[in-house]
Amino acid sequence: MDKNYITTNGYQILQEELYNLLNKERPEYVRLVNWAASNGDRSENADYQYGKRKLREIDRRIYYLTKQIENAEVVDPSQNSGNAKIYFGATVTICRNTDVEQTLTIVGVDEIGGVNKHYISWRSPLAMSLLGKSSGDEFECKIQDRVDVIEIIDVVYG
């Protein structure tokens, strides 16, 4: 399996979610399913069916998180502080096509989405194009069906 690069903060979030699923949510649904099963006919018991379905979802997520944590390669972005080159964990300010300024942070695949809309996966085409480049570099990047001219304005870690 590929390495799962992740920031220290992202790793902690995965561990907290796994802990919560194992020690809070799953036991709660196990109790619900046991209670629902004791009520008799399971084929028409909505509580039982919902509880079993929810347990399967939780178990799938536990399996996924366990594998991601096992394969995690934790990277502390602050180790590159002061570096002008772009590595995993960098927060990069770019200018697209000389008119759209954007600030992005290159993180692990499990860290994108949610409230941090400026996070991009290190596996994304833009991040792959940025890695190894420095502040002041300019290049073309094909994203979906268009080609953007990207200028790197600033690189920050931490």
N, C-alpha and C positions, 0 to 999 in steps of 0.2 A: 504494500500500500504506500502511496505517496506520503511524504512528510506533511504534517498539518502545522504549518507555521502559524503562530498565534502570539499576540502580545501578552504581557503578564496580566494586564487587566482582563483581556478576553478569556484567558485560561481560568482566572478566578471566577468569572461569570459562569463558565461551563461547569466548574466544580460546584458552585452554589446551586445551579439548576439541577444537577444530578442529585445532590444531597436532598433538595426539596422534594424531588420526585420519589426518591427511595424512602425518605423518613416522614413525609407528610401526605402527599397526594396518594401514593400507591396504597399505604395502609388504610386511608380513608375509604377508597373504593373497594378494597378487599372486604372491609366491614359492611359496606353497602350491599355488595354482591352476596355475602353470607346471610345478611338479614333478608334480602329479597328472595334468596333460594329457600329460606325457611318458610316462606309464605305459600308454598305449594307449586302449582303448575307453572313451570318456567317458560313454556312456549308462548304464553299470553301475558307474561309478567314484564311490563315495560321497564321497571326499575332494574330487574335482573339483566335484561338484554342491554340496556344502556350502560350499566355498570361493567358488564363483560367487554363491551365495545371500548369503553373508556380505558379499561385495564390493558387491552391490547395496544391501544395508542400509547399509553404510558410506557409499557414494556418496550415498544419499538423505539421510543425516544430514549429510554435508559440504555438500550443496546447501542444506539447511535452515539450518544454522549460518551459512553464507556470507550468505544472504539476511537473517537476523536481525541479523548484525553490520553489514551494509551499511545497514540501516534503523534501527540503534540510535540512540537519543537518550539519551546517558549523562547521568544526573542524580546530582549529589553531594548526598546528603541533609544532610550537615553544613552546607551553605550556609544552611539554614533553622534552624540551632541557635538555641534561645531563642525561637522563634516558637510562639505558642499555637495558630495555625491549622494544620489538617491538610493537608499536601501529600504528593506522592509521596515515599516513603522514610521517612515518619513511623512511629514505633513508638507505637501508641495503646493505652492501657488503657481498656477499656469495661466497663460493667456491663449485662448483658442481663436484662431483666424483673426488675430490682431484686434479683436473687440470684446470678447467674452472672458472676463477674469473669473477664475474658479480656484477654490482651495480644497484639496483632497488629502486624505490620509490613507496610506497603503497598509491594509491590515489582513488578517486571516479570513478565510471563507466563512467561518462561523461568526464573524464580528460585523458583517455588513448588514444593512437594513435597519429597521427599528428607528430609534430617535436620531441616530447618527447618519444622516443622509449624505454627508460628505465622505463617508468611508467607502473605499473601493477595495475589492479583493485583489491580492497580489497576483492572482491568476487572470485578471481581466486584461483585455488587449491594451488598454491605456496604461495600466500599471506595469505590464511587461515591457512596454515601450519606454517607460520612465526609468525603470531600474537601471542603475549604472550611469545614468546621465547626471549632469551637474547644473547648477544655477547658471543661467545665461545660454544654455544650449537651446537650439531650435531644430525641430524635426517634423516630418509628416507621419501621421498615424491614421491607419485605416480602421474606422470604427463602423461596424455594420456595413452600410452601402455608401458611405461617404469618406472622404479623406480630409482630415483637419490638419492645419498647421499649428503646432504646439510650441510655445516658447515657455521655458521654465524661468519663472521670476524669482522664486525663493524656495529654500529647503530648510526645514526646521525639524528637530527631534525633541521628544520629551513631552 
